[in-house]
Amino acid sequence: MKLRWLAILCALAVGVPACGDKSKDEKASKDDDDDKKKDGDKKDKKDGDKADKKDGDKKDGDKPGTASTAPKPVADDEPPPPPAPTEEPKAPLTKEQIDAFMKDSAKKMGPDEYETLLLGLSSCSLDRFGVDYQCPAKKALMEGFKHKIEDYKKHNQVALKHIRHPKPAVRYEATSSAENAAFGYDAKDDADKAYIDALRSETDNIVLAHMVQSLYSGARKSARARKVIVRLLDHSEAKVREQAANRLSDREVAKEVEGHYELLLAKVEKDSDERVRSQACTGLSATEKEEAIAVFQKYLEASDTPSEVKDGCFEGLISSWVGIPYPKKPSKAGYELTLKLLEGTKTEKFPPWKGMSKLNFAKTEFKDYDSSGKEWFKSAKDFYDKARLVKALNGLAVDEKAGYMSRDQALYSLKSLGEQKLLETIATTIKGQSGRDAKTLSDRADKLSKEKSDY
């Protein structure tokens, strides 16, 4: 009875439910926290949008993410991964042992040395470029790599072991080697599960984007990995979406993804970030659909298309008919549009230089071992005119109105196509020009004219 009255008096005194009603207090507190979190999420998004508009070079993917503040991963339909470790593991070697190793340049870096140096990164911070290169632990790791590696396979396994380390800098640094352990040719059974679990549960956006970017073999080999990548196309962070589109731009991956073309087309047309749209436009050619050529033309010829999007679409256009890996069905329409744009009016930003390196492979002769190149030419020779491409590249290289990077890449493509004699003439022509890039481009053409052909 006394306890009952005490509870009532307590409730009257503070204006809340009776002190003994613990479950209601917790629910009210949780609801309040949830409301605050929603308001905070809205504010963060609004602030992020303002920042993007204010500084086009600082996208939301550029901001360091942390496990406590980053958006939650895109939901999936699989059971959640097991919880990640919350305590930092102990390094296998002491400071004295690692110091002795660092001083002995003849000593190989074994898995214990590597693990100790890797775990040392827990003291480092991340920025959009990765682990802070000025962090002492990062410098120590780089010094360690100057030693010969005892066993790369064991190093990869160490990295996979720490792919869910409590500190994001360790996870970031472990990513590439961990991917090798999970999906390499000698990967252990079920090793991929550890990487995919980490991918599904990662909440630091910088680490997550790096994990997706590193999924080269994984995206080709694992249906589960591809499923996660597709979901990440709708992640709240632009950097993550961009890397998801990048992985889906692989022809070997594209053919395994149902609705691939439509997924990337939606990103080209509707995504709020120009870099995501650019990468998605590049990837449209991965499934070798002829419908993509009209999309490329639409965005490349429109005056209001952002330059970054044009860059990606131009790379996708060239990829529709040439490039490594060679397309199985080279597009005649893609070739004709590429040449039309190369032959057209030049500006500082057009034609874009991005993707032009793929023109290096538009050859007509191939080494005996290059069976894929021979197959490509067999499919493309009915429409491909090398002389026309060489003429277009020559015109671009000597055009003072064109951008430096595009002119520079045109020179490299001419060298790859065996046009050393023409490069001598181009070098003389550019030398007589007065533009700020004339000397650099003239010297480059002269140097390339003396290098051995790729034929």
Secondary structure, DSSP 8 states (H G I E B T S, - for coil): -HHHHHHHHHHHHHTSS-TT-HHHHHHHHHHHHHHHHHHHHHHHHHHHHHHHHH-TT--GGGS---TTTS------SS--------S----SS-HHHHHHHHH-TTS-B-HHHHHHHHHGGGG--EETTEE-TTSHHHHHHHHHTTS-BS-HHHHHHHHHHTTT-SSHHHHHHHHHHHHHHHHSTT--TTHHHHHHHHHHH---HHHHHHHHHT-HHHHHH-HHHHHHHHHHTT-SSHHHHHHHHHHTTSHHHHTTSTTHHHHHHHHHHH-S-HHHHHHHHHHGGGGT-THHHHHHHHHHH-TTS-HHHHHHHHHHHHHTTSSSS--SS--HHHHHHHHHHHHS---SSSS--TTGGGGGG--S---TT-HHHHHHHHHHTTT--HHHHHHHHHHHHH-TTS-HHHHHHHHHHHHHTT-HHHHHHHHHHHHT--STTHHHHHHHHHHHHTS----
